[in-house]
Amino acid sequence: MPSKAPAATATLPEALSAQRKRLRDAERRGVDVTESKRFLVQALLSLRARRLDEMGGRLQASARALAEEESRHKEEGLRRSLWELREKGVPAEALAGAEAAL
């Protein structure tokens, strides 16, 4: 009988892959593995759902960081434009609203 130790130290995808192989072998021998297959499919779907959730979280964090960076660049560009307008002699009263918005 094979030892349980390797399965205990395997990562989840490795363990699921090993379980898939054991199920195929048992099925070839004529053993009814319907319930085990159902469990394996549920475990695989759960793993994929968790990975998709993690990827979604990383994508959201990246999107937030990108939006913040774009906002900073826009603000810097607007400040630069206001400075250029001041240098060109546009009255401060005309720029007051734009400066207040920043």
Backbone as XML, in Angstrom:
<?xml version="1.0"?>
<chain id="A" units="angstrom">
  <residue number="1" name="MET">
    <atom name="N" x="0.852" y="-1.181" z="0.000"/>
    <atom name="CA" x="0.000" y="0.000" z="0.000"/>
    <atom name="C" x="0.889" y="1.232" z="0.000"/>
  </residue>
  <residue number="2" name="PRO">
    <atom name="N" x="0.618" y="2.209" z="-0.878"/>
    <atom name="CA" x="1.455" y="3.408" z="-0.948"/>
    <atom name="C" x="1.339" y="4.255" z="0.318"/>
  </residue>
  <residue number="3" name="SER">
    <atom name="N" x="2.407" y="4.961" z="0.605"/>
    <atom name="CA" x="2.455" y="5.829" z="1.780"/>
    <atom name="C" x="1.621" y="7.077" z="1.551"/>
  </residue>
  <residue number="4" name="LYS">
    <atom name="N" x="1.038" y="7.615" z="2.601"/>
    <atom name="CA" x="0.257" y="8.846" z="2.527"/>
    <atom name="C" x="1.168" y="10.069" z="2.640"/>
  </residue>
  <residue number="5" name="ALA">
    <atom name="N" x="2.407" y="9.900" z="3.052"/>
    <atom name="CA" x="3.316" y="11.025" z="3.275"/>
    <atom name="C" x="3.513" y="11.888" z="2.029"/>
  </residue>
  <residue number="6" name="PRO">
    <atom name="N" x="3.770" y="11.317" z="0.843"/>
    <atom name="CA" x="3.959" y="12.193" z="-0.324"/>
    <atom name="C" x="2.737" y="13.049" z="-0.627"/>
  </residue>
  <residue number="7" name="ALA">
    <atom name="N" x="1.535" y="12.496" z="-0.471"/>
    <atom name="CA" x="0.319" y="13.272" z="-0.734"/>
    <atom name="C" x="0.161" y="14.384" z="0.301"/>
  </residue>
  <residue number="8" name="ALA">
    <atom name="N" x="0.599" y="14.156" z="1.511"/>
    <atom name="CA" x="0.464" y="15.162" z="2.557"/>
    <atom name="C" x="1.382" y="16.351" z="2.314"/>
  </residue>
  <residue number="9" name="THR">
    <atom name="N" x="2.521" y="16.123" z="1.692"/>
    <atom name="CA" x="3.462" y="17.216" z="1.461"/>
    <atom name="C" x="3.288" y="17.865" z="0.085"/>
  </residue>
  <residue number="10" name="ALA">
    <atom name="N" x="2.464" y="17.276" z="-0.765"/>
    <atom name="CA" x="2.263" y="17.818" z="-2.110"/>
    <atom name="C" x="1.427" y="19.090" z="-2.037"/>
  </residue>
  <residue number="11" name="THR">
    <atom name="N" x="1.664" y="19.980" z="-2.980"/>
    <atom name="CA" x="0.815" y="21.162" z="-3.059"/>
    <atom name="C" x="-0.541" y="20.728" z="-3.591"/>
  </residue>
  <residue number="12" name="LEU">
    <atom name="N" x="-1.528" y="21.576" z="-3.447"/>
    <atom name="CA" x="-2.874" y="21.200" z="-3.842"/>
    <atom name="C" x="-2.964" y="20.768" z="-5.303"/>
  </residue>
  <residue number="13" name="PRO">
    <atom name="N" x="-2.427" y="21.536" z="-6.266"/>
    <atom name="CA" x="-2.513" y="21.061" z="-7.658"/>
    <atom name="C" x="-1.820" y="19.719" z="-7.863"/>
  </residue>
  <residue number="14" name="GLU">
    <atom name="N" x="-0.680" y="19.506" z="-7.203"/>
    <atom name="CA" x="0.010" y="18.216" z="-7.316"/>
    <atom name="C" x="-0.841" y="17.107" z="-6.721"/>
  </residue>
  <residue number="15" name="ALA">
    <atom name="N" x="-1.466" y="17.373" z="-5.588"/>
    <atom name="CA" x="-2.303" y="16.378" z="-4.941"/>
    <atom name="C" x="-3.508" y="16.048" z="-5.816"/>
  </residue>
  <residue number="16" name="LEU">
    <atom name="N" x="-4.099" y="17.069" z="-6.424"/>
    <atom name="CA" x="-5.247" y="16.824" z="-7.305"/>
    <atom name="C" x="-4.831" y="16.042" z="-8.548"/>
  </residue>
  <residue number="17" name="SER">
    <atom name="N" x="-3.668" y="16.353" z="-9.067"/>
    <atom name="CA" x="-3.158" y="15.616" z="-10.223"/>
    <atom name="C" x="-2.906" y="14.158" z="-9.862"/>
  </residue>
  <residue number="18" name="ALA">
    <atom name="N" x="-2.345" y="13.927" z="-8.693"/>
    <atom name="CA" x="-2.096" y="12.563" z="-8.236"/>
    <atom name="C" x="-3.425" y="11.827" z="-8.025"/>
  </residue>
  <residue number="19" name="GLN">
    <atom name="N" x="-4.393" y="12.528" z="-7.469"/>
    <atom name="CA" x="-5.709" y="11.920" z="-7.257"/>
    <atom name="C" x="-6.354" y="11.575" z="-8.597"/>
  </residue>
  <residue number="20" name="ARG">
    <atom name="N" x="-6.219" y="12.438" z="-9.581"/>
    <atom name="CA" x="-6.760" y="12.175" z="-10.915"/>
    <atom name="C" x="-6.151" y="10.899" z="-11.491"/>
  </residue>
  <residue number="21" name="LYS">
    <atom name="N" x="-4.840" y="10.754" z="-11.320"/>
    <atom name="CA" x="-4.146" y="9.553" z="-11.828"/>
    <atom name="C" x="-4.651" y="8.299" z="-11.107"/>
  </residue>
  <residue number="22" name="ARG">
    <atom name="N" x="-4.802" y="8.382" z="-9.787"/>
    <atom name="CA" x="-5.295" y="7.226" z="-9.029"/>
    <atom name="C" x="-6.712" y="6.852" z="-9.476"/>
  </residue>
  <residue number="23" name="LEU">
    <atom name="N" x="-7.538" y="7.861" z="-9.752"/>
    <atom name="CA" x="-8.902" y="7.586" z="-10.215"/>
    <atom name="C" x="-8.903" y="6.903" z="-11.576"/>
  </residue>
  <residue number="24" name="ARG">
    <atom name="N" x="-8.054" y="7.375" z="-12.475"/>
    <atom name="CA" x="-7.964" y="6.744" z="-13.801"/>
    <atom name="C" x="-7.531" y="5.285" z="-13.677"/>
  </residue>
  <residue number="25" name="ASP">
    <atom name="N" x="-6.528" y="5.069" z="-12.821"/>
    <atom name="CA" x="-6.041" y="3.698" z="-12.619"/>
    <atom name="C" x="-7.145" y="2.805" z="-12.046"/>
  </residue>
  <residue number="26" name="ALA">
    <atom name="N" x="-7.868" y="3.323" z="-11.054"/>
    <atom name="CA" x="-8.945" y="2.548" z="-10.433"/>
    <atom name="C" x="-10.061" y="2.292" z="-11.439"/>
  </residue>
  <residue number="27" name="GLU">
    <atom name="N" x="-10.358" y="3.280" z="-12.246"/>
    <atom name="CA" x="-11.414" y="3.124" z="-13.243"/>
    <atom name="C" x="-11.039" y="2.052" z="-14.272"/>
  </residue>
  <residue number="28" name="ARG">
    <atom name="N" x="-9.774" y="2.018" z="-14.656"/>
    <atom name="CA" x="-9.303" y="0.980" z="-15.588"/>
    <atom name="C" x="-9.446" y="-0.419" z="-14.998"/>
  </residue>
  <residue number="29" name="ARG">
    <atom name="N" x="-9.312" y="-0.504" z="-13.682"/>
    <atom name="CA" x="-9.451" y="-1.810" z="-13.014"/>
    <atom name="C" x="-10.916" y="-2.190" z="-12.809"/>
  </residue>
  <residue number="30" name="GLY">
    <atom name="N" x="-11.829" y="-1.283" z="-13.148"/>
    <atom name="CA" x="-13.254" y="-1.574" z="-13.045"/>
    <atom name="C" x="-13.902" y="-1.124" z="-11.756"/>
  </residue>
  <residue number="31" name="VAL">
    <atom name="N" x="-13.208" y="-0.318" z="-10.965"/>
    <atom name="CA" x="-13.754" y="0.186" z="-9.703"/>
    <atom name="C" x="-14.692" y="1.358" z="-10.011"/>
  </residue>
  <residue number="32" name="ASP">
    <atom name="N" x="-15.821" y="1.418" z="-9.304"/>
    <atom name="CA" x="-16.755" y="2.535" z="-9.468"/>
    <atom name="C" x="-16.176" y="3.765" z="-8.750"/>
  </residue>
  <residue number="33" name="VAL">
    <atom name="N" x="-15.825" y="4.779" z="-9.502"/>
    <atom name="CA" x="-15.178" y="5.970" z="-8.941"/>
    <atom name="C" x="-16.042" y="7.217" z="-9.125"/>
  </residue>
  <residue number="34" name="THR">
    <atom name="N" x="-17.339" y="7.020" z="-9.301"/>
    <atom name="CA" x="-18.246" y="8.136" z="-9.571"/>
    <atom name="C" x="-18.182" y="9.197" z="-8.476"/>
  </residue>
  <residue number="35" name="GLU">
    <atom name="N" x="-18.313" y="8.803" z="-7.225"/>
    <atom name="CA" x="-18.285" y="9.771" z="-6.113"/>
    <atom name="C" x="-16.913" y="10.441" z="-6.005"/>
  </residue>
  <residue number="36" name="SER">
    <atom name="N" x="-15.865" y="9.669" z="-6.204"/>
    <atom name="CA" x="-14.518" y="10.236" z="-6.134"/>
    <atom name="C" x="-14.307" y="11.244" z="-7.250"/>
  </residue>
  <residue number="37" name="LYS">
    <atom name="N" x="-14.838" y="10.945" z="-8.434"/>
    <atom name="CA" x="-14.724" y="11.891" z="-9.553"/>
    <atom name="C" x="-15.471" y="13.180" z="-9.228"/>
  </residue>
  <residue number="38" name="ARG">
    <atom name="N" x="-16.643" y="13.034" z="-8.638"/>
    <atom name="CA" x="-17.433" y="14.209" z="-8.263"/>
    <atom name="C" x="-16.648" y="15.077" z="-7.277"/>
  </residue>
  <residue number="39" name="PHE">
    <atom name="N" x="-16.029" y="14.449" z="-6.290"/>
    <atom name="CA" x="-15.214" y="15.170" z="-5.317"/>
    <atom name="C" x="-14.036" y="15.865" z="-6.008"/>
  </residue>
  <residue number="40" name="LEU">
    <atom name="N" x="-13.371" y="15.146" z="-6.915"/>
    <atom name="CA" x="-12.224" y="15.706" z="-7.628"/>
    <atom name="C" x="-12.638" y="16.911" z="-8.473"/>
  </residue>
  <residue number="41" name="VAL">
    <atom name="N" x="-13.744" y="16.803" z="-9.173"/>
    <atom name="CA" x="-14.229" y="17.920" z="-9.998"/>
    <atom name="C" x="-14.553" y="19.122" z="-9.121"/>
  </residue>
  <residue number="42" name="GLN">
    <atom name="N" x="-15.196" y="18.880" z="-7.984"/>
    <atom name="CA" x="-15.501" y="19.982" z="-7.065"/>
    <atom name="C" x="-14.217" y="20.637" z="-6.557"/>
  </residue>
  <residue number="43" name="ALA">
    <atom name="N" x="-13.233" y="19.833" z="-6.238"/>
    <atom name="CA" x="-11.961" y="20.377" z="-5.754"/>
    <atom name="C" x="-11.266" y="21.186" z="-6.843"/>
  </residue>
  <residue number="44" name="LEU">
    <atom name="N" x="-11.289" y="20.678" z="-8.078"/>
    <atom name="CA" x="-10.667" y="21.410" z="-9.190"/>
    <atom name="C" x="-11.395" y="22.727" z="-9.455"/>
  </residue>
  <residue number="45" name="LEU">
    <atom name="N" x="-12.723" y="22.693" z="-9.428"/>
    <atom name="CA" x="-13.493" y="23.919" z="-9.642"/>
    <atom name="C" x="-13.249" y="24.929" z="-8.524"/>
  </residue>
  <residue number="46" name="SER">
    <atom name="N" x="-13.153" y="24.423" z="-7.308"/>
    <atom name="CA" x="-12.872" y="25.304" z="-6.173"/>
    <atom name="C" x="-11.500" y="25.957" z="-6.319"/>
  </residue>
  <residue number="47" name="LEU">
    <atom name="N" x="-10.521" y="25.164" z="-6.733"/>
    <atom name="CA" x="-9.175" y="25.696" z="-6.943"/>
    <atom name="C" x="-9.179" y="26.767" z="-8.028"/>
  </residue>
  <residue number="48" name="ARG">
    <atom name="N" x="-9.843" y="26.484" z="-9.130"/>
    <atom name="CA" x="-9.903" y="27.457" z="-10.229"/>
    <atom name="C" x="-10.636" y="28.716" z="-9.808"/>
  </residue>
  <residue number="49" name="ALA">
    <atom name="N" x="-11.712" y="28.564" z="-9.062"/>
    <atom name="CA" x="-12.459" y="29.729" z="-8.583"/>
    <atom name="C" x="-11.585" y="30.583" z="-7.663"/>
  </residue>
  <residue number="50" name="ARG">
    <atom name="N" x="-10.834" y="29.927" z="-6.786"/>
    <atom name="CA" x="-9.949" y="30.662" z="-5.881"/>
    <atom name="C" x="-8.865" y="31.399" z="-6.660"/>
  </residue>
  <residue number="51" name="ARG">
    <atom name="N" x="-8.302" y="30.731" z="-7.678"/>
    <atom name="CA" x="-7.269" y="31.376" z="-8.493"/>
    <atom name="C" x="-7.847" y="32.561" z="-9.266"/>
  </residue>
  <residue number="52" name="LEU">
    <atom name="N" x="-9.055" y="32.404" z="-9.806"/>
    <atom name="CA" x="-9.693" y="33.512" z="-10.520"/>
    <atom name="C" x="-9.973" y="34.671" z="-9.575"/>
  </residue>
  <residue number="53" name="ASP">
    <atom name="N" x="-10.393" y="34.360" z="-8.364"/>
    <atom name="CA" x="-10.648" y="35.399" z="-7.369"/>
    <atom name="C" x="-9.355" y="36.145" z="-7.034"/>
  </residue>
  <residue number="54" name="GLU">
    <atom name="N" x="-8.272" y="35.403" z="-6.868"/>
    <atom name="CA" x="-6.974" y="36.024" z="-6.585"/>
    <atom name="C" x="-6.533" y="36.904" z="-7.746"/>
  </residue>
  <residue number="55" name="MET">
    <atom name="N" x="-6.700" y="36.393" z="-8.967"/>
    <atom name="CA" x="-6.319" y="37.185" z="-10.137"/>
    <atom name="C" x="-7.179" y="38.437" z="-10.238"/>
  </residue>
  <residue number="56" name="GLY">
    <atom name="N" x="-8.464" y="38.306" z="-9.936"/>
    <atom name="CA" x="-9.353" y="39.466" z="-9.957"/>
    <atom name="C" x="-8.917" y="40.510" z="-8.948"/>
  </residue>
  <residue number="57" name="GLY">
    <atom name="N" x="-8.525" y="40.061" z="-7.778"/>
    <atom name="CA" x="-8.031" y="41.000" z="-6.761"/>
    <atom name="C" x="-6.770" y="41.710" z="-7.209"/>
  </residue>
  <residue number="58" name="ARG">
    <atom name="N" x="-5.859" y="40.954" z="-7.834"/>
    <atom name="CA" x="-4.624" y="41.573" z="-8.327"/>
    <atom name="C" x="-4.923" y="42.546" z="-9.459"/>
  </residue>
  <residue number="59" name="LEU">
    <atom name="N" x="-5.871" y="42.189" z="-10.323"/>
    <atom name="CA" x="-6.242" y="43.090" z="-11.419"/>
    <atom name="C" x="-6.872" y="44.376" z="-10.884"/>
  </residue>
  <residue number="60" name="GLN">
    <atom name="N" x="-7.719" y="44.248" z="-9.876"/>
    <atom name="CA" x="-8.330" y="45.436" z="-9.283"/>
    <atom name="C" x="-7.280" y="46.327" z="-8.635"/>
  </residue>
  <residue number="61" name="ALA">
    <atom name="N" x="-6.342" y="45.728" z="-7.925"/>
    <atom name="CA" x="-5.271" y="46.510" z="-7.299"/>
    <atom name="C" x="-4.428" y="47.208" z="-8.362"/>
  </residue>
  <residue number="62" name="SER">
    <atom name="N" x="-4.132" y="46.511" z="-9.450"/>
    <atom name="CA" x="-3.364" y="47.114" z="-10.537"/>
    <atom name="C" x="-4.140" y="48.251" z="-11.187"/>
  </residue>
  <residue number="63" name="ALA">
    <atom name="N" x="-5.428" y="48.042" z="-11.375"/>
    <atom name="CA" x="-6.262" y="49.088" z="-11.982"/>
    <atom name="C" x="-6.317" y="50.322" z="-11.084"/>
  </residue>
  <residue number="64" name="ARG">
    <atom name="N" x="-6.429" y="50.116" z="-9.773"/>
    <atom name="CA" x="-6.429" y="51.265" z="-8.845"/>
    <atom name="C" x="-5.100" y="52.005" z="-8.898"/>
  </residue>
  <residue number="65" name="ALA">
    <atom name="N" x="-4.001" y="51.254" z="-8.900"/>
    <atom name="CA" x="-2.678" y="51.887" z="-8.955"/>
    <atom name="C" x="-2.508" y="52.658" z="-10.261"/>
  </residue>
  <residue number="66" name="LEU">
    <atom name="N" x="-2.963" y="52.091" z="-11.346"/>
    <atom name="CA" x="-2.875" y="52.763" z="-12.643"/>
    <atom name="C" x="-3.714" y="54.032" z="-12.652"/>
  </residue>
  <residue number="67" name="ALA">
    <atom name="N" x="-4.919" y="53.956" z="-12.111"/>
    <atom name="CA" x="-5.790" y="55.138" z="-12.052"/>
    <atom name="C" x="-5.155" y="56.241" z="-11.206"/>
  </residue>
  <residue number="68" name="GLU">
    <atom name="N" x="-4.552" y="55.855" z="-10.076"/>
    <atom name="CA" x="-3.881" y="56.853" z="-9.230"/>
    <atom name="C" x="-2.713" y="57.498" z="-9.967"/>
  </residue>
  <residue number="69" name="GLU">
    <atom name="N" x="-1.954" y="56.680" z="-10.678"/>
    <atom name="CA" x="-0.802" y="57.203" z="-11.433"/>
    <atom name="C" x="-1.273" y="58.137" z="-12.539"/>
  </residue>
  <residue number="70" name="GLU">
    <atom name="N" x="-2.318" y="57.761" z="-13.257"/>
    <atom name="CA" x="-2.860" y="58.617" z="-14.312"/>
    <atom name="C" x="-3.364" y="59.923" z="-13.731"/>
  </residue>
  <residue number="71" name="SER">
    <atom name="N" x="-4.011" y="59.846" z="-12.576"/>
    <atom name="CA" x="-4.523" y="61.049" z="-11.916"/>
    <atom name="C" x="-3.378" y="61.987" z="-11.545"/>
  </residue>
  <residue number="72" name="ARG">
    <atom name="N" x="-2.289" y="61.410" z="-11.018"/>
    <atom name="CA" x="-1.128" y="62.233" z="-10.668"/>
    <atom name="C" x="-0.536" y="62.915" z="-11.900"/>
  </residue>
  <residue number="73" name="HIS">
    <atom name="N" x="-0.453" y="62.159" z="-12.998"/>
    <atom name="CA" x="0.105" y="62.730" z="-14.225"/>
    <atom name="C" x="-0.783" y="63.843" z="-14.767"/>
  </residue>
  <residue number="74" name="LYS">
    <atom name="N" x="-2.097" y="63.644" z="-14.702"/>
    <atom name="CA" x="-3.025" y="64.682" z="-15.152"/>
    <atom name="C" x="-2.882" y="65.936" z="-14.299"/>
  </residue>
  <residue number="75" name="GLU">
    <atom name="N" x="-2.805" y="65.729" z="-12.982"/>
    <atom name="CA" x="-2.678" y="66.868" z="-12.079"/>
    <atom name="C" x="-1.370" y="67.619" z="-12.340"/>
  </residue>
  <residue number="76" name="GLU">
    <atom name="N" x="-0.275" y="66.879" z="-12.542"/>
    <atom name="CA" x="1.001" y="67.521" z="-12.843"/>
    <atom name="C" x="0.920" y="68.305" z="-14.145"/>
  </residue>
  <residue number="77" name="GLY">
    <atom name="N" x="0.268" y="67.719" z="-15.150"/>
    <atom name="CA" x="0.103" y="68.400" z="-16.430"/>
    <atom name="C" x="-0.712" y="69.668" z="-16.288"/>
  </residue>
  <residue number="78" name="LEU">
    <atom name="N" x="-1.773" y="69.616" z="-15.500"/>
    <atom name="CA" x="-2.597" y="70.808" z="-15.280"/>
    <atom name="C" x="-1.822" y="71.887" z="-14.536"/>
  </residue>
  <residue number="79" name="ARG">
    <atom name="N" x="-1.071" y="71.481" z="-13.529"/>
    <atom name="CA" x="-0.260" y="72.471" z="-12.795"/>
    <atom name="C" x="0.775" y="73.115" z="-13.719"/>
  </residue>
  <residue number="80" name="ARG">
    <atom name="N" x="1.375" y="72.301" z="-14.583"/>
    <atom name="CA" x="2.348" y="72.822" z="-15.545"/>
    <atom name="C" x="1.682" y="73.810" z="-16.509"/>
  </residue>
  <residue number="81" name="SER">
    <atom name="N" x="0.493" y="73.461" z="-16.952"/>
    <atom name="CA" x="-0.238" y="74.341" z="-17.863"/>
    <atom name="C" x="-0.606" y="75.653" z="-17.183"/>
  </residue>
  <residue number="82" name="LEU">
    <atom name="N" x="-1.032" y="75.576" z="-15.937"/>
    <atom name="CA" x="-1.348" y="76.805" z="-15.195"/>
    <atom name="C" x="-0.107" y="77.677" z="-15.043"/>
  </residue>
  <residue number="83" name="TRP">
    <atom name="N" x="1.020" y="77.051" z="-14.767"/>
    <atom name="CA" x="2.269" y="77.796" z="-14.625"/>
    <atom name="C" x="2.629" y="78.492" z="-15.933"/>
  </residue>
  <residue number="84" name="GLU">
    <atom name="N" x="2.472" y="77.774" z="-17.034"/>
    <atom name="CA" x="2.762" y="78.357" z="-18.346"/>
    <atom name="C" x="1.835" y="79.528" z="-18.639"/>
  </residue>
  <residue number="85" name="LEU">
    <atom name="N" x="0.563" y="79.388" z="-18.257"/>
    <atom name="CA" x="-0.387" y="80.496" z="-18.465"/>
    <atom name="C" x="-0.003" y="81.710" z="-17.622"/>
  </residue>
  <residue number="86" name="ARG">
    <atom name="N" x="0.435" y="81.476" z="-16.389"/>
    <atom name="CA" x="0.897" y="82.586" z="-15.542"/>
    <atom name="C" x="2.085" y="83.286" z="-16.185"/>
  </residue>
  <residue number="87" name="GLU">
    <atom name="N" x="3.012" y="82.494" z="-16.720"/>
    <atom name="CA" x="4.197" y="83.064" z="-17.362"/>
    <atom name="C" x="3.825" y="83.862" z="-18.610"/>
  </residue>
  <residue number="88" name="LYS">
    <atom name="N" x="2.750" y="83.486" z="-19.263"/>
    <atom name="CA" x="2.294" y="84.205" z="-20.457"/>
    <atom name="C" x="1.516" y="85.458" z="-20.100"/>
  </residue>
  <residue number="89" name="GLY">
    <atom name="N" x="1.250" y="85.661" z="-18.827"/>
    <atom name="CA" x="0.603" y="86.895" z="-18.393"/>
    <atom name="C" x="-0.888" y="86.802" z="-18.187"/>
  </residue>
  <residue number="90" name="VAL">
    <atom name="N" x="-1.442" y="85.626" z="-18.108"/>
    <atom name="CA" x="-2.880" y="85.495" z="-17.838"/>
    <atom name="C" x="-3.115" y="85.944" z="-16.402"/>
  </residue>
  <residue number="91" name="PRO">
    <atom name="N" x="-4.121" y="86.781" z="-16.178"/>
    <atom name="CA" x="-4.376" y="87.310" z="-14.823"/>
    <atom name="C" x="-4.683" y="86.180" z="-13.823"/>
  </residue>
  <residue number="92" name="ALA">
    <atom name="N" x="-4.217" y="86.380" z="-12.606"/>
    <atom name="CA" x="-4.403" y="85.381" z="-11.546"/>
    <atom name="C" x="-5.878" y="85.120" z="-11.285"/>
  </residue>
  <residue number="93" name="GLU">
    <atom name="N" x="-6.732" y="86.172" z="-11.435"/>
    <atom name="CA" x="-8.166" y="85.993" z="-11.194"/>
    <atom name="C" x="-8.753" y="84.980" z="-12.182"/>
  </residue>
  <residue number="94" name="ALA">
    <atom name="N" x="-8.244" y="84.966" z="-13.397"/>
    <atom name="CA" x="-8.751" y="84.050" z="-14.417"/>
    <atom name="C" x="-8.342" y="82.608" z="-14.114"/>
  </residue>
  <residue number="95" name="LEU">
    <atom name="N" x="-7.249" y="82.439" z="-13.423"/>
    <atom name="CA" x="-6.745" y="81.096" z="-13.112"/>
    <atom name="C" x="-7.189" y="80.604" z="-11.743"/>
  </residue>
  <residue number="96" name="ALA">
    <atom name="N" x="-7.798" y="81.452" z="-10.953"/>
    <atom name="CA" x="-8.153" y="81.115" z="-9.560"/>
    <atom name="C" x="-9.047" y="79.884" z="-9.483"/>
  </residue>
  <residue number="97" name="GLY">
    <atom name="N" x="-10.045" y="79.775" z="-10.344"/>
    <atom name="CA" x="-10.957" y="78.632" z="-10.294"/>
    <atom name="C" x="-10.242" y="77.329" z="-10.610"/>
  </residue>
  <residue number="98" name="ALA">
    <atom name="N" x="-9.362" y="77.364" z="-11.603"/>
    <atom name="CA" x="-8.639" y="76.158" z="-11.963"/>
    <atom name="C" x="-7.671" y="75.747" z="-10.860"/>
  </residue>
  <residue number="99" name="GLU">
    <atom name="N" x="-7.016" y="76.710" z="-10.250"/>
    <atom name="CA" x="-6.097" y="76.413" z="-9.138"/>
    <atom name="C" x="-6.842" y="75.848" z="-7.943"/>
  </residue>
  <residue number="100" name="ALA">
    <atom name="N" x="-8.016" y="76.385" z="-7.679"/>
    <atom name="CA" x="-8.811" y="75.890" z="-6.548"/>
    <atom name="C" x="-9.263" y="74.448" z="-6.788"/>
  </residue>
  <residue number="101" name="ALA">
    <atom name="N" x="-9.524" y="74.099" z="-8.036"/>
    <atom name="CA" x="-9.968" y="72.733" z="-8.364"/>
    <atom name="C" x="-8.847" y="71.721" z="-8.143"/>
  </residue>
  <residue number="102" name="LEU">
    <atom name="N" x="-7.605" y="72.167" z="-8.289"/>
    <atom name="CA" x="-6.487" y="71.266" z="-8.077"/>
    <atom name="C" x="-6.257" y="71.105" z="-6.605"/>
  </residue>
</chain>
